[in-house]
Amino acid sequence: METAAVTDLELVARCRAGDAAAWHLLVERFSRFVYAICVRGFRLSEPDAEDVFQEVFAKTFEQLHRLRDDGAIRPWIAQLTRRACIDRLRAGRETAVADVEDTAVDELAEIDRALDVRQALAELPESCQQILDRFFARDESYRTIGDELGLPAGTIASRISRCLEKLKSIMEDPDGADRPVDG
């Protein structure tokens, strides 16, 4: 089962049907999302974040039948995570929950956007994924990228621009209608 090829809607349907591989993919797809909410959004310690992580995916498995819209799995998991984090904070009473909640709202929006970008990047051709990763994530120069990919340094900017246009197209049209698949 290809990660980028399976929509959230399809993934949930497969999970509901008892597909063990789909459950594994669901955890893989949303693990960074849940962990980021715990650590960045609610500033939980690593052990607390791991406990919340386990709790969220256990609840997801046990309560998936309560999800009304299969396509809404991400906000549902985010809500489960948020509630579990708040419960964890209340149990610890180290920090005022209201203070953390205010900060968490902004962080959750940023985490959600990052997940959108990550999923869109996975839909790009490998060549675009590679060049965007090298430029934006690894902060490599045009020359370094060109040397590594066997391209003239002068063409790197235009390639990055074309790949960003493809990324923008995916982000604006997540269903992929009328989108060319070539690299």
MARZA-524553 format. One line per field, with one value per residue (C-alpha): x, y, z; residue in one letter. Coordinates in steps of 0.001 Angstrom, whole numbers, plus 500000, padded with zeros to 6 digits. Layout:
BEGIN
px: [X  ...]
py: [Y  ...]
pz: [Z  ...]
res: [A  ...]
***
This chain:
BEGIN
px: [500000  501638  501440  500846  498487  495986  493685  492637  489133  490365  492660  489850  487589  490296  490825  487084  487243  489913  492911  495955  498280  495935  496102  499884  499795  497365  499726  502687  500852  499735  502505  504549  501351  500316  503815  504188  500907  502138  505633  505275  501659  501381  505054  504746  507840  508980  507610  504247  504173  504835  501994  499611  500748  499859  496544  495546  496179  494514  491430  491599  491524  488760  486570  486974  483341  482382  483990  481092  483115  485978  487668  487858  490330  493060  490958  489473  492927  494005  491034  491784  495389  494402  492078  494683  497324  495007  494200  497913  498562  495693  497042  500475  499184  502629  501396  498125  496187  494595  498023  499185  495908  496287  499779  498696  496036  498661  501035  498271  497512  501197  501500  498409  499887  503176  501338  499539  502880  504434  501564  501707  505476  504948  502814  505574  507879  511006  513176  511159  511081  514842  515632  513162  514442  518033  517272  514731  515330  519083  519824  522197  523481  522609  526182  526042  522675  523893  527049  525101  522417  524716  523022  524468  524121  522394  519413  518709  516712  514394  513912  513075  510606  508888  508742  507261  504590  503755  503624  501342  499070  498818  498159  495414  493814  494308  492059  494434  491895  493546  497053  499874  501750  505082  508308]
py: [500000  503223  505988  508964  507054  506213  509044  509474  508459  505200  504528  504822  502606  499936  500246  499838  496692  495256  495674  495354  496981  499984  500319  500297  502948  505080  505103  505804  508644  510406  509539  512720  514774  513390  513671  517255  518249  516740  518206  521464  522293  521262  521122  517677  515857  512977  510291  512082  512532  508810  507959  510293  508842  505328  506508  508351  505425  502989  505253  505602  501814  501372  504294  504555  503495  506868  508868  510195  511329  509063  512004  513856  511475  514098  516640  513787  512474  516046  516412  513075  514201  517621  516079  513527  516268  518414  515429  514768  518402  518436  515293  516913  520356  521813  524369  526256  524373  527562  529089  526026  525761  529312  528560  525174  526619  528466  525506  523118  525285  525321  521564  521024  523167  521280  517980  519344  520319  516964  515076  517288  516804  513045  513446  515216  513334  512014  514562  517446  515902  515576  519089  520780  518730  519664  523358  523973  521255  520755  524376  523327  525852  525698  524592  521758  520574  520747  518796  516106  515743  516147  519337  522738  525051  527586  525296  524633  527844  527120  523522  524691  527184  524530  522109  524774  525440  521729  521747  524779  523049  519987  522111  524057  520939  518058  515747  515963  516837  517903  517643  516236  513404  513726  514963]
pz: [500000  498782  501433  499123  496843  499595  500622  504233  503179  501626  504555  507098  504986  504917  508661  509231  507095  509413  507097  509391  506840  506711  510492  510304  507576  509585  512566  510275  508501  511684  514162  513581  513673  517074  518482  517235  518900  522168  522148  520209  520905  524541  525523  527073  528231  526066  528434  528640  524857  524389  526790  524956  521622  522807  524242  521061  518747  521151  521194  517411  517089  519675  518626  514861  514523  516090  513285  511175  508159  507079  505383  508724  510350  510777  512739  514754  515698  516486  518831  520537  520965  522295  524896  525969  526311  528424  530635  531032  531982  534461  536089  536466  537505  536772  534255  533996  531340  529966  529298  527411  525467  524130  522839  521523  519206  517145  517173  516055  513032  512096  512587  510447  507637  507871  507481  504408  502861  503744  502110  499025  498746  498732  495597  493668  491310  493053  491230  492698  496168  496070  494851  497256  500176  499399  499003  501767  504372  504018  503063  500290  497742  494043  493352  495901  494615  491024  491847  493710  491041  488035  486864  485999  489015  486767  486161  489833  490392  487462  488617  492138  490679  488535  491457  493720  491084  491060  494861  494816  492321  494573  497647  495850  494356  496798  494752  491796  489112  485861  487332  485178  486832  485006  486606]
res: [M  E  T  A  A  V  T  D  L  E  L  V  A  R  C  R  A  G  D  A  A  A  W  H  L  L  V  E  R  F  S  R  F  V  Y  A  I  C  V  R  G  F  R  L  S  E  P  D  A  E  D  V  F  Q  E  V  F  A  K  T  F  E  Q  L  H  R  L  R  D  D  G  A  I  R  P  W  I  A  Q  L  T  R  R  A  C  I  D  R  L  R  A  G  R  E  T  A  V  A  D  V  E  D  T  A  V  D  E  L  A  E  I  D  R  A  L  D  V  R  Q  A  L  A  E  L  P  E  S  C  Q  Q  I  L  D  R  F  F  A  R  D  E  S  Y  R  T  I  G  D  E  L  G  L  P  A  G  T  I  A  S  R  I  S  R  C  L  E  K  L  K  S  I  M  E  D  P  D  G  A  D  R  P  V  D  G]
***
